[in-house]
Amino acid sequence: MNIVATILQAIPIALAISVAPGAAFLGIIQTSLNNGFKAGILFALGIAFSDMILIALCLWGTAGIMHNETAKLLFSILGGLILIGYGLVTFFNRKKPIKTRHQEEVLNDPRSNKLGKFKYPMQGFAFNITNPFVWILWLGIAPYSGPNINLQILFFACILITIFCIDMLKSFFAGKLKKAITYEVAFIINRVVGVVFCILGVVMIARMLVTLYF
């Protein structure tokens, strides 16, 4: 497999992953709608960083832990509980959204709380890395990455860069919509998104239980 063939194989995979509905997709949109473009990008960076870790584990052959049924179940329960917890917080959030300009000033202010700057990347990281189906996804993709380490790095780099570029577009357009959304509409969106996250969490746990034991 040469360089061009590797790139051409990687991009369709990245596009399919980018448009697939799921917790990460919804998380980027919801974060951008509520907190603006930059927050959405930071959330997407957290996802990208967790993907890099999972890919590295796949290439080193240490991600085989996800072939263990107990590990799969534990990750499903943890990931499901994180989604349910985030969904409940989003559902019951009654705080009026900060205006976009003020929000971005806070995010860009070097004097702001340093831990606050890591809030969105940490959320994206947790959403992604605790999802056992993301582990399984990268394990399934790994065999197509090429016969040597250079092509493997190129293959996964193309996928991650393409995904991140599309995530930036999601954040940009969702951030633009934020300016036109009233508090009442944002409140309804948070309610709907909160319910969806809770459902995704329950489905994640139930899906793994059915897969393992039925």
C-alpha positions in Angstrom: 0.0 0.0 0.0 1.6 3.3 -1.1 1.1 6.8 0.4 -1.7 7.9 -1.9 -3.6 4.7 -1.5 -3.2 5.0 2.3 -4.6 8.5 2.3 -7.5 7.6 0.0 -8.4 4.7 2.3 -8.2 6.8 5.4 -10.4 9.7 4.4 -13.7 7.8 3.7 -13.3 6.0 7.1 -12.8 9.4 8.8 -15.9 10.8 7.1 -18.0 7.9 8.2 -16.8 8.3 11.8 -17.4 12.0 11.7 -21.1 11.9 10.7 -22.0 8.8 12.8 -24.5 9.9 15.5 -23.2 9.2 19.0 -22.2 10.8 22.3 -19.1 12.6 20.9 -21.0 14.0 18.0 -23.8 15.3 20.3 -21.3 16.5 22.9 -19.6 18.8 20.4 -22.8 20.3 19.1 -24.2 20.8 22.6 -21.0 22.3 24.0 -20.8 24.7 21.0 -24.4 25.7 21.3 -24.2 26.4 25.0 -20.6 27.8 25.3 -19.5 28.9 21.8 -17.1 27.9 19.1 -13.9 27.8 21.2 -15.5 25.5 23.8 -16.6 23.1 21.1 -13.1 23.0 19.7 -11.6 22.3 23.1 -14.1 19.5 23.6 -13.1 18.1 20.2 -9.4 18.3 21.2 -10.2 16.1 24.2 -11.8 13.6 21.9 -8.8 13.7 19.5 -6.3 13.2 22.3 -8.2 10.2 23.6 -8.3 8.8 20.1 -4.6 9.1 19.8 -4.1 7.2 23.0 -6.4 4.4 21.8 -4.7 4.2 18.4 -1.3 4.0 20.1 -2.6 1.1 22.3 -3.9 -0.6 19.2 -0.6 -0.3 17.4 1.3 -1.6 20.4 -1.1 -4.5 20.7 -2.0 -3.6 24.3 -5.6 -2.7 23.6 -6.5 -6.4 23.6 -7.8 -5.8 27.0 -11.1 -5.0 25.3 -11.3 -8.6 24.2 -11.9 -9.4 27.9 -15.6 -9.5 28.8 -15.2 -8.1 32.2 -13.2 -5.1 30.9 -15.8 -4.5 28.3 -18.6 -4.6 30.9 -16.7 -2.3 33.3 -16.0 0.3 30.5 -19.6 0.1 29.4 -20.9 0.8 32.9 -18.4 3.6 33.5 -19.1 5.2 30.1 -22.8 4.8 30.5 -22.8 6.4 34.0 -20.7 9.3 32.7 -23.3 9.9 29.9 -26.2 9.6 32.3 -24.6 11.9 34.8 -23.8 14.5 32.1 -27.3 14.1 30.8 -28.9 14.8 34.2 -26.7 17.8 34.8 -27.6 19.2 31.3 -31.3 18.4 31.8 -31.6 20.2 35.2 -29.4 23.1 34.2 -31.4 26.3 34.7 -28.5 28.7 34.6 -28.9 31.4 32.0 -26.3 31.1 29.3 -23.4 33.6 29.3 -23.4 35.8 26.3 -21.0 34.7 23.6 -18.7 37.7 23.8 -18.3 37.5 27.6 -17.9 33.7 27.4 -15.0 34.0 24.9 -13.4 36.8 27.0 -13.5 34.4 30.0 -12.0 31.6 28.0 -9.2 33.8 26.6 -8.4 35.6 29.8 -5.0 34.4 31.0 -6.0 35.3 34.6 -9.0 32.9 34.5 -8.9 29.7 36.5 -6.4 27.3 34.8 -8.5 24.3 35.7 -11.5 25.9 33.9 -9.5 25.9 30.7 -9.2 22.1 30.8 -12.9 21.6 31.5 -14.0 21.0 27.9 -11.0 18.9 26.8 -11.5 16.7 29.9 -15.2 16.3 29.1 -14.4 15.3 25.5 -11.6 13.0 26.7 -13.9 11.2 29.3 -16.8 10.9 26.8 -14.6 9.1 24.3 -12.1 7.0 26.2 -14.8 5.4 28.4 -16.8 4.3 25.5 -16.0 0.6 24.8 -17.4 0.8 21.3 -14.7 3.4 20.4 -12.0 1.0 21.6 -13.6 -1.7 19.4 -13.9 0.7 16.5 -10.1 1.4 16.5 -9.3 -2.2 17.0 -11.4 -3.0 13.9 -9.8 -0.3 11.9 -6.2 -1.1 12.9 -5.7 -4.0 10.5 -6.3 -1.7 7.5 -3.6 0.7 8.5 -0.8 -0.7 6.4 2.2 -3.1 6.6 4.7 -0.8 8.3 4.7 1.8 11.0 5.2 4.7 8.7 2.1 3.9 6.7 0.2 3.2 9.9 1.1 6.6 11.3 0.0 8.3 8.0 -3.2 6.3 7.9 -4.3 7.2 11.4 -3.0 10.8 11.1 -5.2 11.3 8.0 -8.2 9.9 9.9 -7.7 12.1 13.0 -7.0 15.3 11.0 -10.1 14.8 8.9 -12.2 14.1 11.9 -10.9 17.1 13.7 -11.5 19.4 10.7 -15.1 18.2 10.5 -15.5 18.7 14.2 -14.3 22.3 13.8 -17.0 22.8 11.2 -19.6 21.3 13.6 -18.4 23.7 16.3 -18.3 26.7 14.0 -21.9 26.3 12.7 -23.3 25.4 16.1 -21.5 28.4 17.6 -23.1 30.6 15.0 -26.5 29.3 15.8 -25.9 30.1 19.5 -26.2 33.8 18.7 -29.7 33.4 17.4 -30.9 31.1 20.2 -32.9 32.6 23.0 -32.7 31.5 26.6 -36.0 29.7 26.3 -34.9 27.8 23.2 -31.6 27.0 24.8 -33.4 25.7 27.9 -35.6 23.3 25.7 -32.5 22.2 23.8 -30.7 21.3 27.1 -33.7 19.3 28.2 -33.8 17.4 25.0 -30.1 16.8 24.9 -30.1 15.8 28.5 -32.7 13.1 27.8 -30.8 11.9 24.8 -27.5 11.6 26.8 -29.3 9.6 29.5 -30.8 7.3 26.8 -27.4 6.9 25.2 -25.9 5.9 28.6 -28.6 3.3 29.2 -28.3 2.0 25.7 -24.5 1.7 26.0 -24.8 -0.4 29.2 -27.7 -2.5 27.9 -26.1 -3.1 24.5 -22.9 -4.5 26.1 -25.0 -6.7 28.5 -26.9 -8.1 25.5 -23.7 -8.6 23.5 -21.9 -10.4 26.3 -24.7 -12.5 27.8 -27.4 -13.1 25.3 
